[in-house]
Amino acid sequence: MGRKSIFVDMGILVVVLSLFSTMSSYSEEVRGVTGDTIKIGVIVDLSGPFTAATVPIKEAITTYFKYVNDVDGIHRRRVKLIVEDDRYAIPPAIDRMKEITLKYYPGIKPPSQFYTMGWNMANIFTEGLKRAGKNLTSETFVGSLETLKDFNSQGISAPVTYTFSSHKPNEYSKFFKADVEKERLVSLTGWLKPAH
C-alpha cells in the first residue's frame, strides 16, 4: 500500500471517528442521528494534490450510500452524506459495484482502485452501523466494528476482522498473473494469511 493511500485511509478514518466520538449515549440525543436519518460527514481532498485518489473514493462512498438508502437505509434510517473539501482483478462483488455505480452514474468510466477502496470503506462502515442497532452512539458503533470477524466483502477485499485490541482490518495477500490480451489481472490464489 502506497504512502498516499495510507494518508487517505487515515484521513477518512479520523473524520469518521471524530464524528462519532462526540456523540452522547442515546440515539435521540446523538448529533446527526434522528428517528429517520443518519448524517455522515466526510472531509476529503476534492481540489488538492490527492484528488486522483480521493475523488473516486468520495464518488464510491456517495454511490454506496445511495444504494443503502434505496434498500431501506439502516434500521429504516436514510443516510445523508455531507462532503466537504479540505483541499488537501475483478471478482463478482466488483461487477456488482460497477452495476450499482452505473445505475446512479450512467456512462461513468470504469472505477479505479481508489473508487473500489472507497466502496469497500462504505461497505464496512455500513455493516458497523447496522450492527450498532437503533441506539447508535460512538460506543455502540466502535463496539459493533469490533465484532467484525472475517467480514466478507464478496471478494472486493480480504476478510475483515476488528477486535478490541486491534483495529487493523486484515493481513491477507493474494497472488495474481497478468492476462495481457484481456488487459486484466487473474487471481492465482484465494486470500492468504502469512504465517507468523
Number of C-alpha atoms within 10 A of each C-alpha: 5 6 7 12 15 10 12 18 15 12 15 20 14 13 16 17 13 13 17 20 14 12 18 15 14 13 18 15 14 18 16 17 23 16 12 12 16 21 15 17 17 20 18 23 22 20 14 13 11 17 16 15 20 26 19 21 28 25 18 27 24 22 22 23 22 19 18 18 16 10 11 12 19 22 15 14 18 22 23 17 15 11 15 12 13 12 13 13 14 12 13 11 14 20 12 12 21 18 13 16 23 15 13 14 13 10 9 11 9 10 18 14 13 20 22 21 23 26 27 22 19 21 18 19 15 19 17 20 22 17 19 22 15 19 16 24 25 22 15 19 22 21 17 19 26 18 16 19 14 13 16 14 15 14 15 19 20 21 18 19 19 20 16 10 7 10 13 10 19 16 13 14 14 13 12 14 12 12 10 8 6 8 9 13 14 15 15 10 11 13 16 12 12 8 4 3
